[in-house]
Amino acid sequence: MDLEKRPPLPAPQAPPQAPQQAEGCLAVAIRIPVRIVVLVLVVPVRLVWDALAVCGRFVYLRGLRPVGRALAWLGRTLIVTPLSWLMEYVITPVALGITTVATWLLKAVFVWPWVGLWRYVVVPVGKGLAWLGRVLVVIPAVWLYAAVLTPIGHAIAWLARGIAAVAAVAGRGIGAGAMWLLKAVFVWPWVGLWRYVVVPVGKGLAWLGRVLVVIPAVWLYTTVLTPVGHAIAWLAKGVGAGIAWTVRGIGAVLGALGRWIFVVPAVALWRWVLAPIGRGIAVVAREVGAAFGHAWRIAGYVSLAVGRFLGRLLRWLFVDPVRWAYRVILTPVGHAVRDGVWRPAAKAVKDAGRATRQALAAARQSVRDARADVRRMLFGAPKGQVPVGAVPREPAPVPVARREPDTAMARTLGSSTTALTKD
């Protein structure tokens, strides 16, 4: 266990920043005028741009987005919801029904007849034909092969083996004589011709060719052609070295002329003319770009200040008076109208409606009673059902439930309430 304190890790050092280059007098001289001119040109553009941005944001937030939401809701209500309902409750069930009927019809026309034909016709007929073929063809053929053809084949094979043995003994003698005759007629004469005629003649022709062709050719190559070739090679080396020296000299002269005619003027033009002009143009372009950025930021601050001033002016001129009028005048007037006119009028209307409903209910009840009296006078009172054993014009006795025994003793396992088990 390490009990010693470890030294703290060194803090990460920031990468060294590149030293800023000193600005030239040209940049300092053109910076202020360019920034002034660019600021004068950019401020109106930034004001117009910010005004257009505010108008566009207002149109988008207050006009286009609510209209888009309304159109989306309208399209969803008028198109998507009816189409979804139509698809879910009309097209899908109809398609499922049509698919089921078409599937049943296709099975009934193309599948079930072939299945029945295969199951009840082809398979029984095939089984019958297989049994008939086995009884009429296979069993007799097996019996014929086992009882007739096999013994006959064994006898023929034994006879053929005997004949082959006799023929082999006779053929070996005949073959040896025929082979000796063939060798004597076709092989031994050609072997003797090759060994005693062709080989000696070939050796003589080879010795003659070496003496007459090879030895003179080797002498000619060693003694004549090799020195001549060395001389031609030395001459070619010398001519090549002279041509190479001449070409190098001409190339050096042409290179020096080209350098002093083209390269040195081009380098001088680039170093003393084009590079300073390019640096000046780069400085001007950089300062113009920086001026545009600076002017755009300053114009943003100016536009923000102008916008805040116009907003505060509009608030002072329109919003605050309207808010004061709403808070001080319209709200008390509205409360007074609500408490003094609207609520009493609404209460009076409710009371009148309630009285009207009660009057109408009373009138309906009176009409209903009058109609019942007329019906009773014309047709008499309706006959009521009288229970059996009840005395007329007396209250009917209420039947008592007989689901439990009349005794006060509770039901036990030894007792029973059924008619079949009672003593």
C-alpha positions in Angstrom: 0.0 0.0 0.0 1.5 3.3 -1.1 1.3 5.8 1.8 3.5 8.5 0.4 1.9 11.5 -1.3 2.4 11.7 -4.9 3.4 14.9 -6.5 0.5 16.7 -8.2 0.2 16.4 -11.9 1.4 19.4 -13.9 -1.4 21.6 -15.2 -1.9 21.3 -19.0 -0.3 24.1 -20.8 -2.2 26.0 -23.3 -0.9 25.8 -26.9 1.3 28.7 -27.8 -0.5 31.3 -29.7 1.0 32.6 -32.9 2.3 36.1 -32.5 0.2 38.7 -34.1 1.7 40.3 -37.1 2.2 44.1 -36.9 -0.3 45.9 -39.1 1.1 48.1 -41.9 0.5 51.7 -42.5 -1.7 50.8 -45.5 -4.2 48.9 -43.3 -4.2 51.7 -40.7 -4.7 54.4 -43.4 -7.6 52.7 -45.2 -9.4 51.3 -42.1 -11.3 54.4 -40.8 -12.5 55.8 -44.2 -13.6 52.4 -45.4 -15.5 51.7 -42.1 -17.2 55.1 -42.3 -18.3 54.6 -45.9 -19.4 51.0 -45.3 -21.3 52.0 -42.2 -23.2 54.7 -44.2 -24.1 52.1 -46.9 -24.9 49.2 -44.5 -27.1 50.9 -41.9 -30.1 51.4 -44.3 -29.8 47.9 -45.6 -29.7 46.5 -42.0 -32.7 48.6 -41.0 -34.7 47.3 -44.0 -33.6 43.8 -43.3 -34.6 43.9 -39.7 -38.0 45.5 -40.6 -38.6 42.7 -43.2 -37.6 40.1 -40.6 -40.0 41.5 -38.0 -42.8 41.7 -40.6 -42.1 38.2 -41.8 -42.1 36.8 -38.3 -45.3 38.6 -37.5 -47.0 37.3 -40.7 -45.7 33.8 -39.9 -46.8 33.8 -36.3 -50.1 35.6 -36.6 -51.1 34.6 -40.1 -49.5 31.7 -41.8 -49.2 29.4 -38.8 -52.9 29.8 -37.6 -54.1 29.4 -41.2 -51.9 26.3 -41.6 -53.2 24.8 -38.4 -56.8 25.6 -39.4 -56.3 24.1 -42.9 -54.6 21.0 -41.2 -57.6 20.6 -38.9 -60.1 21.1 -41.7 -58.2 18.6 -43.9 -58.0 16.1 -41.0 -61.7 16.6 -40.2 -63.1 16.6 -43.8 -60.7 14.2 -45.5 -58.6 12.1 -43.2 -61.3 11.1 -40.6 -63.9 10.2 -43.2 -61.4 8.3 -45.2 -60.2 6.5 -42.1 -63.8 5.6 -41.1 -64.6 4.5 -44.6 -61.4 2.4 -44.7 -62.1 0.9 -41.3 -65.8 0.2 -41.4 -66.6 -0.1 -45.2 -63.7 -0.9 -47.4 -61.9 -3.3 -45.0 -65.0 -5.4 -44.2 -66.1 -5.5 -47.9 -62.5 -6.5 -48.9 -62.4 -9.2 -46.3 -65.8 -10.5 -47.4 -64.8 -10.4 -51.1 -61.5 -12.1 -50.2 -63.3 -14.8 -48.2 -65.9 -15.5 -51.0 -63.2 -15.5 -53.7 -61.1 -17.9 -51.6 -64.0 -20.2 -51.1 -64.9 -20.1 -54.8 -61.3 -20.7 -55.9 -61.1 -23.7 -53.4 -64.5 -25.0 -54.6 -63.5 -24.7 -58.2 -59.8 -25.5 -58.4 -58.8 -27.2 -55.1 -61.5 -29.4 -53.7 -62.4 -31.2 -57.0 -58.8 -32.2 -57.5 -58.4 -33.2 -53.8 -61.5 -35.3 -54.0 -60.3 -36.8 -57.3 -56.9 -37.6 -55.9 -58.3 -38.9 -52.6 -61.3 -40.9 -53.8 -60.3 -41.9 -57.4 -56.6 -41.8 -58.1 -55.3 -43.2 -54.8 -57.8 -46.2 -54.7 -57.2 -46.9 -58.4 -53.4 -46.6 -57.9 -53.5 -49.0 -54.9 -55.6 -51.5 -57.0 -53.2 -51.3 -60.0 -50.3 -51.7 -57.6 -51.8 -54.8 -56.1 -52.8 -56.2 -59.5 -49.2 -55.5 -60.9 -47.7 -57.2 -57.9 -50.0 -60.2 -58.2 -49.8 -60.5 -62.0 -46.2 -59.3 -62.8 -43.9 -59.1 -59.7 -44.8 -62.5 -58.0 -44.6 -64.5 -61.3 -41.4 -62.7 -62.3 -39.8 -63.4 -59.0 -40.9 -67.1 -59.1 -39.6 -67.4 -62.8 -36.2 -65.8 -61.8 -35.8 -67.9 -58.7 -37.1 -71.3 -60.0 -36.1 -71.2 -63.7 -33.6 -68.5 -64.7 -31.2 -68.9 -61.7 -30.6 -72.7 -62.3 -30.2 -72.2 -66.0 -27.8 -69.4 -65.5 -25.7 -71.4 -63.0 -25.5 -74.3 -65.6 -24.5 -71.9 -68.3 -21.8 -70.3 -66.1 -20.4 -73.7 -65.2 -20.2 -74.7 -68.9 -18.6 -71.4 -69.8 -15.9 -71.8 -67.1 -15.0 -75.3 -68.5 -14.8 -74.0 -72.1 -12.7 -71.1 -71.0 -10.3 -73.3 -69.1 -9.8 -75.5 -72.2 -9.4 -72.5 -74.5 -6.9 -70.9 -72.2 -4.6 -74.0 -72.2 -4.8 -74.2 -76.0 -4.4 -70.5 -76.5 -1.2 -70.2 -74.4 0.7 -72.5 -76.8 -0.7 -70.8 -79.9 0.0 -67.4 -78.5 3.7 -68.2 -77.8 4.3 -69.4 -81.4 2.4 -66.5 -82.9 4.4 -64.0 -80.7 7.8 -65.5 -81.9 6.6 -65.3 -85.5 5.6 -61.7 -85.1 8.9 -60.7 -83.5 10.8 -62.5 -86.3 8.9 -60.8 -89.0 8.3 -57.2 -87.6 10.7 -56.5 -84.7 14.1 -58.1 -85.2 14.8 -56.9 -88.7 14.2 -53.2 -87.6 16.3 -53.6 -84.5 19.2 -54.9 -86.5 18.8 -52.1 -89.1 18.9 -49.5 -86.3 21.8 -51.1 -84.4 24.1 -52.0 -87.3 23.3 -49.4 -90.0 21.6 -46.2 -88.7 23.7 -45.7 -85.5 27.2 -46.1 -87.3 26.1 -43.8 -90.1 24.8 -41.2 -87.6 28.1 -41.2 -85.7 30.1 -40.7 -88.9 27.9 -37.8 -90.0 28.2 -36.2 -86.6 32.0 -36.4 -86.7 32.0 -35.0 -90.2 29.7 -32.1 -89.2 31.9 -31.2 -86.2 35.1 -31.2 -88.3 33.7 -29.4 -91.3 31.2 -26.9 -89.5 31.6 -26.5 -85.8 35.4 -26.2 -85.5 35.7 -23.6 -88.4 32.8 -21.6 -87.0 34.3 -21.4 -83.5 37.7 -20.4 -84.9 36.0 -17.7 -87.1 34.1 -16.3 -84.0 37.1 -16.3 -81.7 39.7 -15.0 -84.1 37.8 -12.6 -86.5 34.3 -11.6 -85.2 35.2 -10.9 -81.5 38.0 -8.3 -82.3 35.8 -6.6 -84.9 32.9 -6.3 -82.4 35.2 -4.9 -79.7 36.5 -2.3 -82.2 32.9 -1.3 -83.2 31.8 -1.0 -79.5 34.8 1.2 -78.7 34.0 3.4 -81.7 30.3 3.7 -80.7 31.3 4.6 -77.1 33.5 7.4 -78.3 30.9 8.8 -80.7 28.2 8.6 -78.0 30.5 10.4 -75.5 31.1 13.2 -78.0 27.4 13.5 -78.8 26.5 13.6 -75.1 29.1 16.3 -74.3 27.8 18.3 -77.2 24.2 17.9 -76.1 25.1 18.8 -72.5 26.8 22.0 -73.7 23.9 23.0 -75.9 21.5 22.2 -73.0 23.5 24.3 -70.6 23.6 27.2 -73.0 19.9 27.0 -73.7 19.1 26.6 -70.0 21.1 29.7 -69.1 19.5 31.7 -72.0 16.0 30.5 -70.9 16.7 31.3 -67.2 17.9 34.9 -68.0 15.3 35.5 -70.7 12.2 34.0 -69.0 12.7 32.8 -65.4 14.6 35.8 -63.9 12.2 38.4 -65.4 9.2 36.4 -64.2 10.6 36.0 -60.7 11.4 39.7 -60.6 7.9 40.6 -61.9 6.3 38.3 -59.2 8.6 39.5 -56.4 8.6 43.2 -57.0 5.3 43.8 -58.8 2.6 41.2 -58.4 3.3 40.1 -54.8 3.1 43.8 -53.4 0.0 44.4 -55.5 -1.5 41.2 -54.2 -0.6 42.0 -50.6 -2.2 45.4 -51.0 -5.4 44.0 -52.6 -5.5 41.4 -49.8 -5.2 44.1 -47.1 -7.9 46.1 -48.8 -10.2 43.1 -49.2 -9.6 42.1 -45.6 -10.2 45.6 -44.3 -13.4 45.9 -46.4 -14.7 42.6 -45.1 -13.9 43.5 -41.5 -15.5 46.9 -42.1 -18.7 45.2 -43.5 -18.8 42.9 -40.5 -18.2 45.8 -38.0 -20.8 48.0 -39.8 -23.3 45.1 -39.9 -23.0 44.7 -36.1 -23.2 48.4 -35.5 -26.2 48.6 -37.8 -27.8 45.8 -35.8 -27.4 47.8 -32.6 -28.8 50.9 -34.4 -31.7 48.9 -35.8 -32.4 47.4 -32.3 -32.4 50.9 -30.8 -34.7 52.3 -33.5 -37.0 49.3 -33.1 -37.2 49.7 -29.4 -37.9 53.4 -29.8 -40.7 52.8 -32.3 -42.1 50.0 -30.1 -42.1 52.3 -27.0 -43.6 55.1 -29.1 -46.4 52.8 -30.4 -46.9 51.6 -26.8 -47.2 55.2 -25.5 -49.5 56.2 -28.3 -51.8 53.2 -28.6 -51.3 50.4 -26.1 -51.1 52.4 -22.9 -54.2 54.5 -23.7 -56.2 51.5 -24.7 -55.1 49.6 -21.6 -55.9 52.6 -19.4 -59.4 52.9 -21.0 -60.0 49.2 -20.6 -58.9 49.2 -17.0 -60.4 52.5 -15.8 -63.5 52.8 -18.0 -64.6 49.6 -19.7 -64.0 47.2 -16.8 -66.2 49.2 -14.3 -68.8 49.8 -16.9 -68.9 46.1 -17.8 -69.1 45.1 -14.1 -71.9 47.6 -13.6 -73.8 46.3 -16.7 -73.2 42.7 -15.6 -74.4 43.3 -12.0 -77.2 45.8 -12.7 -78.6 44.6 -16.1 -77.4 41.3 -17.3 -77.7 39.2 -14.1 -81.2 40.6 -13.1 -82.4 40.1 -16.7 -81.0 36.5 -16.8 -82.6 35.8 -13.4 -85.9 37.2 -14.6 -85.7 35.1 -17.8 -84.9 32.0 -15.7 -87.8 32.7 -13.3 -90.2 33.3 -16.3 -89.0 30.1 -17.9 -89.5 28.1 -14.6 -93.0 29.6 -14.2 -93.8 28.8 -17.8 -92.6 25.2 -17.4 -94.7 24.8 -14.2 -97.8 26.2 -15.9 -97.3 23.9 -18.8 -96.9 20.9 -16.5 -100.0 21.9 -14.6 -101.9 22.3 -17.8 -100.7 18.9 -19.1 -101.7 17.2 -15.8 -105.2 18.9 -15.9 -105.7 17.7 -19.5 -104.5 14.2 -18.5 -106.9 14.1 -15.6 -109.8 15.4 -17.7 -109.1 12.8 -20.3 -109.1 10.1 -17.7 -112.4 11.3 -16.2 -114.0 11.3 -19.7 -112.7 7.8 -20.4 -114.0 6.6 -17.0 -117.5 8.1 -17.6 -117.7 6.6 -21.1 -116.2 3.2 -20.6 -116.2 2.7 -16.8 -113.3 2.0 -14.4 -110.8 -0.6 -15.4 -111.2 -4.0 -13.7 -108.4 -4.9 -11.3 -107.1 -8.4 -10.7 -108.4 -9.9 -7.5 -106.3 -12.7 -5.8 -107.9 -16.1 -5.2 -109.6 -16.3 -1.8 -109.6 -12.5 -1.3 -112.8 -10.8 -0.2 -114.0 -8.0 -2.5 -113.4 -4.5 -1.3 -111.0 -5.7 1.3 -107.2 -5.7 1.1 -105.7 -8.8 -0.4 -103.6 -10.9 2.0 -99.9 -10.8 1.4 -98.5 -14.3 0.7 -95.8 -15.5 3.2 -92.5 -16.9 1.9 -92.3 -20.6 2.6 -88.6 -21.1 1.8 -87.8 -21.6 5.6 -89.6 -23.8 8.2 -92.2 -22.1 10.4 -90.5 -23.4 13.6 -88.1 -21.2 15.4 -85.5 -24.0 15.5 -82.7 -23.5 13.2 -81.9 -26.0 10.4 -79.4 -28.7 11.3 -77.8 -31.7 9.6 -80.4 -34.1 11.2 -83.4 -32.2 10.0 -84.7 -31.7 6.5 -87.2 -29.5 4.8 -87.9 -31.5 1.7 -91.1 -33.5 1.2 -89.2 -36.7 0.3 -87.1 -36.9 3.4 -89.7 -35.9 6.0 -91.0 -38.6 8.4 
